[in-house]
Amino acid sequence: MTRLSYRRIGARLPRLSLMAALLATAACTSVGPSTQRVAKAGEAGKASVQGIQVIRLNEQMIAARPRPAMRDFATGLGSSQAVGETVGPGDVLTVSIWEAPPAVLFSSNPQMSSVDTSRATALPEFIVGQSGEISVPFAGMVPVAGRTLDAIERDITQRLRGKAHLPQVAVRLLRNQSANVSVVGDVNQSTRMPLTPKGERILDAIAASGGTKAASEKTAIQVSRDGQVYMMPMSAVIGDPSQNVVLRSGDIVTALYQPYSFTALGSASKSQELNFEATGITLAQAMGRIGGLQDGRADAKGVFLFRWEDPALVPDRGADVMPGPDGRIPVIYRVDMRDPGTYFVMQKFLIQDKDVLYISTNPVAEAQRVFSLFASTVLPLVAIDNAINR
């Protein structure tokens, strides 16, 4: 080989290196893992998260799938007694006392007729303090916090016997400050609703706040009680009276507009996070909302749903499962959209909050993309190089 040939080869080396780098970049660039790589994520050493379960979504899986545990209001909150008659700190009470004639204790004129003594002696209003007691004349310090009005009446009457002439006592709750429910969220007016002996229910609280801003089918109702949170679609509470349970003091009722969301990634027509209503949507509806698969790019047999799932819903899980902080396990549901039967199954499978819907790229489309990049980038460089070194 001549010295001139070596010079030409040396001059071409930088350009050849650039071409090789472009080809390597084109071959490696992708929107995410391939169908084969996701399908093998459950194999040991194939993924950074240990114990991923890959489950094929089909009719048999749906039929064998256990029912999730109920977290509805009737089951979780149960039945409650009306709490409006139970006195607590901050409440304002009125006490009225009658005496049979001749009145000798609460009347300034013992010679008054029986008609005049039919009027009750109304004592000043009592504000229940932190001690939980009120001071009633001639009866002393009467404990009232945590007691019903009937119990307080009997206690005061018993204390006045022997002092007043056949006393009769009536105690009323003038202002309820201790038994309240907070109503917040997507309502027309956040409020603190006092509870009464009627026994206010969830929908009573929503009505007291002026109703929700959005339609009931797009709104969820959340009730927080004793550190536990329960949530249901508002339309389900309206449609099932048993879910419209009696509230307790301290409950927080929150109205949430479209509280759930899922994320679409990969070769979807729309890669984005989408909110959905409280009544829930199916996988078929979710695919419709993202515009389906990306034409000419998506792999129809490479549709995957990533979810942290309740272990009770995955009875055949592997022994190497590593639950997350909340006890849930990583599960990938694989969907083959080339199978016509899959579309019926997708109508039964519900999307959950924070699901990730990933659509892998078709290997043929990826190869075409690499070739197009090669044709538009590398071939012109080769032609220029040949023209320069002729």
C-alpha positions as CSV (number, residue, x, y, z in Angstrom):
1,M,0.0,0.0,0.0
2,T,1.3,3.4,-1.0
3,R,2.1,6.3,1.4
4,L,-0.8,8.2,-0.1
5,S,-3.3,5.4,0.7
6,Y,-2.2,5.5,4.3
7,R,-2.7,9.2,4.4
8,R,-6.2,8.9,3.0
9,I,-7.1,6.2,5.6
10,G,-5.7,8.4,8.4
11,A,-7.7,11.3,7.2
12,R,-10.9,9.3,7.2
13,L,-10.5,7.9,10.7
14,P,-12.1,10.8,12.5
15,R,-15.1,10.8,10.2
16,L,-15.4,7.0,10.5
17,S,-15.4,7.3,14.2
18,L,-18.1,9.9,14.1
19,M,-20.2,7.6,11.9
20,A,-19.7,4.7,14.3
21,A,-20.7,6.9,17.2
22,L,-23.9,8.0,15.4
23,L,-24.8,4.4,14.6
24,A,-24.2,3.3,18.2
25,T,-26.3,6.2,19.5
26,A,-29.1,5.4,17.1
27,A,-29.1,1.7,18.0
28,C,-29.2,2.4,21.8
29,T,-31.6,5.3,22.0
30,S,-35.1,4.2,23.0
31,V,-38.1,5.5,24.9
32,G,-37.9,2.7,27.5
33,P,-37.2,-1.0,28.0
34,S,-38.1,-3.5,25.2
35,T,-41.0,-5.9,25.4
36,Q,-38.6,-8.8,26.1
37,R,-36.8,-7.0,28.9
38,V,-40.0,-6.1,30.7
39,A,-41.4,-9.6,30.3
40,K,-38.2,-11.0,31.9
41,A,-38.3,-8.4,34.8
42,G,-39.5,-11.1,37.2
43,E,-36.4,-13.3,36.6
44,A,-33.7,-13.2,39.2
45,G,-31.1,-10.5,38.5
46,K,-33.1,-9.0,35.7
47,A,-34.4,-5.9,37.5
48,S,-33.3,-3.5,40.3
49,V,-36.5,-4.2,42.3
50,Q,-36.5,-7.7,43.8
51,G,-39.4,-10.0,43.3
52,I,-41.3,-8.3,40.5
53,Q,-44.3,-10.4,39.5
54,V,-45.1,-10.5,35.7
55,I,-48.7,-11.5,35.2
56,R,-50.4,-12.0,31.8
57,L,-53.8,-10.2,31.7
58,N,-56.4,-12.7,30.4
59,E,-59.8,-14.1,31.3
60,Q,-58.4,-16.9,33.5
61,M,-56.5,-14.4,35.6
62,I,-59.6,-12.2,36.0
63,A,-61.7,-15.2,37.0
64,A,-59.1,-16.4,39.6
65,R,-58.4,-13.0,41.0
66,P,-59.6,-12.7,44.6
67,R,-62.0,-9.8,45.5
68,P,-60.2,-6.9,47.2
69,A,-61.0,-6.2,50.8
70,M,-63.9,-3.8,51.2
71,R,-63.0,-0.3,52.5
72,D,-66.4,1.2,52.2
73,F,-68.0,3.5,54.8
74,A,-70.5,0.9,56.1
75,T,-67.7,-1.7,56.7
76,G,-64.9,0.6,57.8
77,L,-66.8,3.2,59.8
78,G,-69.7,1.1,61.0
79,S,-72.8,2.4,62.8
80,S,-72.5,5.2,65.4
81,Q,-74.9,6.7,67.9
82,A,-75.9,10.3,67.7
83,V,-73.6,12.3,69.9
84,G,-75.4,15.7,70.1
85,E,-76.7,15.1,73.6
86,T,-73.3,14.3,75.1
87,V,-71.8,17.4,76.8
88,G,-68.2,18.3,76.3
89,P,-65.8,21.2,77.2
90,G,-66.8,24.5,75.5
91,D,-70.5,23.6,75.3
92,V,-73.0,26.1,76.6
93,L,-75.9,24.8,78.8
94,T,-79.1,26.2,80.2
95,V,-80.6,24.9,83.5
96,S,-84.2,25.5,84.4
97,I,-85.7,24.5,87.8
98,W,-89.3,24.1,88.9
99,E,-90.5,23.8,92.5
100,A,-93.9,22.7,93.6
101,P,-95.9,25.3,95.6
102,P,-95.1,26.7,98.0
103,A,-91.6,27.3,96.5
104,V,-89.1,27.9,99.2
105,L,-85.7,27.8,97.5
106,F,-85.8,29.4,94.0
107,S,-88.6,31.9,94.6
108,S,-88.3,35.3,96.3
109,N,-92.0,35.1,97.5
110,P,-92.9,31.8,99.1
111,Q,-96.6,32.8,99.3
112,M,-97.0,32.9,95.5
113,S,-99.9,31.0,94.0
114,S,-99.5,27.7,92.2
115,V,-100.1,29.5,88.9
116,D,-97.2,31.8,89.5
117,T,-94.8,29.0,90.6
118,S,-95.5,27.1,87.4
119,R,-92.9,29.3,85.8
120,A,-89.4,27.9,85.9
121,T,-86.4,29.6,87.4
122,A,-83.9,29.9,84.6
123,L,-80.3,30.0,85.8
124,P,-77.6,32.0,83.9
125,E,-75.9,30.2,81.0
126,F,-73.2,27.7,81.9
127,I,-70.0,27.4,79.8
128,V,-68.4,24.0,80.4
129,G,-64.7,24.5,81.2
130,Q,-61.8,22.1,81.0
131,S,-62.7,20.8,84.4
132,G,-65.9,19.4,82.9
133,E,-68.1,20.8,85.8
134,I,-70.7,23.5,86.3
135,S,-71.6,25.3,89.6
136,V,-75.4,25.0,90.2
137,P,-76.7,27.0,93.3
138,F,-77.5,24.7,96.2
139,A,-76.4,21.7,94.2
140,G,-72.6,22.4,94.2
141,M,-70.2,21.5,91.5
142,V,-71.9,19.1,89.1
143,P,-69.8,17.0,86.6
144,V,-71.3,17.3,83.1
145,A,-68.5,16.5,80.6
146,G,-69.0,13.2,78.8
147,R,-72.6,12.8,80.3
148,T,-76.0,13.0,78.6
149,L,-78.5,15.7,79.4
150,D,-80.8,13.2,81.0
151,A,-78.0,12.1,83.4
152,I,-77.2,15.7,84.3
153,E,-80.9,16.4,85.0
154,R,-81.2,13.4,87.4
155,D,-78.0,14.4,89.2
156,I,-79.1,18.0,89.8
157,T,-82.6,16.9,90.9
158,Q,-81.1,14.4,93.4
159,R,-78.8,17.1,94.8
160,L,-81.7,19.5,95.4
161,R,-84.0,17.0,97.1
162,G,-84.4,18.0,100.7
163,K,-83.5,21.6,99.9
164,A,-86.1,22.6,97.2
165,H,-89.8,21.7,97.4
166,L,-90.2,18.7,94.9
167,P,-87.7,20.1,92.4
168,Q,-87.9,19.3,88.7
169,V,-84.9,20.1,86.5
170,A,-84.5,20.6,82.7
171,V,-81.0,20.9,81.1
172,R,-80.7,22.0,77.5
173,L,-77.7,22.3,75.2
174,L,-77.8,25.9,74.0
175,R,-74.7,25.9,71.9
176,N,-72.7,22.8,70.8
177,Q,-69.0,23.6,70.7
178,S,-67.5,20.2,71.4
179,A,-69.2,17.8,69.0
180,N,-68.4,19.0,65.5
181,V,-67.5,17.7,62.1
182,S,-65.1,19.6,59.7
183,V,-66.1,19.7,56.1
184,V,-63.4,20.7,53.6
185,G,-62.1,20.2,50.1
186,D,-63.9,20.8,46.9
187,V,-67.1,22.1,48.5
188,N,-68.7,25.5,48.0
189,Q,-68.0,26.6,51.6
190,S,-65.8,24.8,54.1
191,T,-67.6,24.6,57.5
192,R,-67.6,23.1,61.0
193,M,-71.0,21.4,61.4
194,P,-72.2,20.8,64.9
195,L,-73.7,17.4,65.6
196,T,-77.2,17.1,67.2
197,P,-79.3,14.3,68.6
198,K,-80.7,13.8,65.1
199,G,-77.5,12.0,64.1
200,E,-76.0,13.9,61.1
201,R,-74.7,11.7,58.3
202,I,-72.1,12.2,55.5
203,L,-74.5,13.7,53.0
204,D,-75.8,16.0,55.7
205,A,-72.3,17.4,56.1
206,I,-71.9,17.9,52.3
207,A,-75.3,19.7,52.2
208,A,-74.2,21.9,55.2
209,S,-71.2,23.1,53.2
210,G,-73.3,24.1,50.2
211,G,-72.7,20.9,48.2
212,T,-69.7,20.0,46.0
213,K,-68.3,22.1,43.2
214,A,-68.2,19.2,40.7
215,A,-70.7,16.6,39.7
216,S,-71.1,13.7,42.1
217,E,-69.8,11.1,39.6
218,K,-66.5,13.0,39.5
219,T,-66.2,13.6,43.2
220,A,-65.0,11.3,46.0
221,I,-65.9,11.6,49.6
222,Q,-63.1,11.0,52.2
223,V,-63.8,10.5,55.9
224,S,-60.9,10.6,58.4
225,R,-61.5,9.1,61.8
226,D,-59.1,7.9,64.5
227,G,-56.1,8.0,62.2
228,Q,-57.8,6.0,59.5
229,V,-58.9,7.3,56.1
230,Y,-61.8,5.9,54.1
231,M,-62.8,7.1,50.6
232,M,-65.7,6.3,48.3
233,P,-67.2,7.8,45.2
234,M,-69.9,10.3,46.1
235,S,-72.3,8.7,43.6
236,A,-71.9,5.4,45.5
237,V,-72.8,7.0,48.8
238,I,-75.9,8.6,47.1
239,G,-76.9,5.3,45.5
240,D,-76.5,3.2,48.6
241,P,-78.1,4.5,51.8
242,S,-76.2,2.1,54.0
243,Q,-73.0,4.0,53.1
244,N,-74.4,7.3,54.3
245,V,-73.3,6.5,57.9
246,V,-73.7,8.6,61.1
247,L,-70.8,10.9,61.8
248,R,-68.9,11.1,65.1
249,S,-67.3,14.1,66.8
250,G,-63.9,14.9,65.3
251,D,-64.6,13.4,61.9
252,I,-63.2,15.2,58.9
253,V,-65.2,15.0,55.7
254,T,-63.3,15.9,52.5
255,A,-64.7,16.2,49.0
256,L,-62.1,15.5,46.3
257,Y,-62.5,16.2,42.6
258,Q,-61.0,13.5,40.4
259,P,-58.7,12.3,43.2
260,Y,-57.0,9.5,41.2
261,S,-54.4,9.6,38.4
262,F,-52.4,7.2,36.2
263,T,-49.3,7.9,34.1
264,A,-48.9,6.8,30.4
265,L,-45.3,6.4,29.2
266,G,-43.5,4.9,26.2
267,S,-45.0,4.6,22.7
268,A,-48.4,5.9,23.7
269,S,-50.1,8.6,21.6
270,K,-50.0,10.8,24.8
271,S,-47.3,10.4,27.4
272,Q,-48.6,12.2,30.4
273,E,-50.3,11.9,33.8
274,L,-54.1,11.8,33.5
275,N,-56.6,12.3,36.3
276,F,-59.8,10.2,36.4
277,E,-63.0,10.4,38.3
278,A,-63.9,8.7,41.6
279,T,-66.2,6.2,40.1
280,G,-63.0,4.7,38.4
281,I,-62.2,3.7,34.9
282,T,-61.2,0.4,33.2
283,L,-58.0,-0.3,31.3
284,A,-60.0,0.0,28.1
285,Q,-61.1,3.5,29.0
286,A,-57.6,4.4,30.0
287,M,-56.2,3.3,26.6
288,G,-58.9,5.5,25.0
289,R,-58.0,8.5,27.0
290,I,-54.3,8.4,26.0
291,G,-55.3,8.0,22.3
292,G,-54.3,4.3,22.1
293,L,-51.0,3.1,20.7
294,Q,-48.7,5.3,18.7
295,D,-49.1,4.5,15.0
296,G,-46.2,2.7,13.4
297,R,-44.1,2.7,16.6
298,A,-45.8,0.9,19.4
299,D,-45.6,-2.9,20.0
300,A,-49.2,-4.2,20.3
301,K,-48.0,-7.2,22.4
302,G,-45.9,-5.0,24.7
303,V,-48.5,-3.1,26.7
304,F,-47.6,-3.3,30.5
305,L,-49.3,-1.9,33.6
306,F,-46.9,-1.3,36.5
307,R,-48.6,-1.4,40.0
308,W,-47.7,-1.8,43.7
309,E,-50.4,-4.4,44.4
310,D,-52.1,-5.8,47.4
311,P,-50.3,-9.2,48.1
312,A,-53.8,-10.8,48.8
313,L,-54.6,-10.3,45.1
314,V,-51.5,-12.2,44.0
315,P,-51.8,-15.6,45.5
316,D,-49.2,-17.3,43.3
317,R,-46.4,-14.8,43.9
318,G,-42.8,-15.9,44.1
319,A,-40.8,-16.5,47.2
320,D,-38.3,-13.7,46.5
321,V,-41.0,-10.9,46.7
322,M,-39.7,-7.8,48.5
323,P,-42.7,-5.8,49.7
324,G,-42.6,-2.0,49.8
325,P,-43.0,0.2,52.9
326,D,-46.8,-0.2,52.9
327,G,-46.7,-3.9,52.4
328,R,-47.6,-3.9,48.7
329,I,-45.6,-5.9,46.1
330,P,-44.4,-4.9,42.6
331,V,-46.5,-6.4,39.9
332,I,-46.4,-5.9,36.1
333,Y,-49.6,-6.9,34.2
334,R,-48.8,-7.7,30.6
335,V,-51.4,-7.0,27.9
336,D,-51.3,-8.5,24.3
337,M,-53.5,-6.2,22.3
338,R,-53.2,-8.4,19.2
339,D,-55.5,-10.9,20.9
340,P,-59.2,-9.9,20.3
341,G,-60.2,-11.5,23.6
342,T,-58.0,-9.1,25.4
343,Y,-60.3,-6.2,24.7
344,F,-63.1,-7.9,26.7
345,V,-60.7,-8.5,29.6
346,M,-59.6,-4.8,29.5
347,Q,-63.2,-3.8,30.1
348,K,-63.2,-5.7,33.4
349,F,-59.8,-4.6,34.7
350,L,-59.9,-1.4,36.8
351,I,-57.2,1.2,36.8
352,Q,-55.9,2.1,40.3
353,D,-54.5,5.4,41.6
354,K,-50.8,5.9,40.6
355,D,-50.7,3.1,38.1
356,V,-48.1,3.4,35.3
357,L,-49.2,2.3,31.8
358,Y,-46.1,1.6,29.6
359,I,-46.1,0.8,25.9
360,S,-42.9,-0.6,24.5
361,T,-41.5,0.2,21.0
362,N,-42.0,-2.3,18.2
363,P,-38.5,-3.7,17.3
364,V,-39.2,-3.3,13.6
365,A,-40.1,0.3,14.1
366,E,-36.9,0.8,16.1
367,A,-34.9,-0.8,13.3
368,Q,-36.6,1.5,10.7
369,R,-35.8,4.5,12.9
370,V,-32.1,3.5,13.1
371,F,-32.0,3.0,9.3
372,S,-33.6,6.3,8.7
373,L,-31.1,8.0,11.0
374,F,-28.3,6.2,9.1
375,A,-29.7,7.2,5.7
376,S,-30.1,10.9,6.7
377,T,-26.9,11.3,8.6
378,V,-24.2,8.7,7.8
379,L,-24.7,8.2,4.1
380,P,-24.3,11.9,3.2
381,L,-21.1,12.0,5.2
382,V,-19.8,9.0,3.3
383,A,-20.7,10.7,0.0
384,I,-18.8,13.8,1.1
385,D,-15.8,11.8,2.2
386,N,-15.7,10.0,-1.1
387,A,-15.9,13.2,-3.0
388,I,-13.1,14.8,-1.0
389,N,-10.7,11.8,-1.3
390,R,-11.1,11.0,-5.0
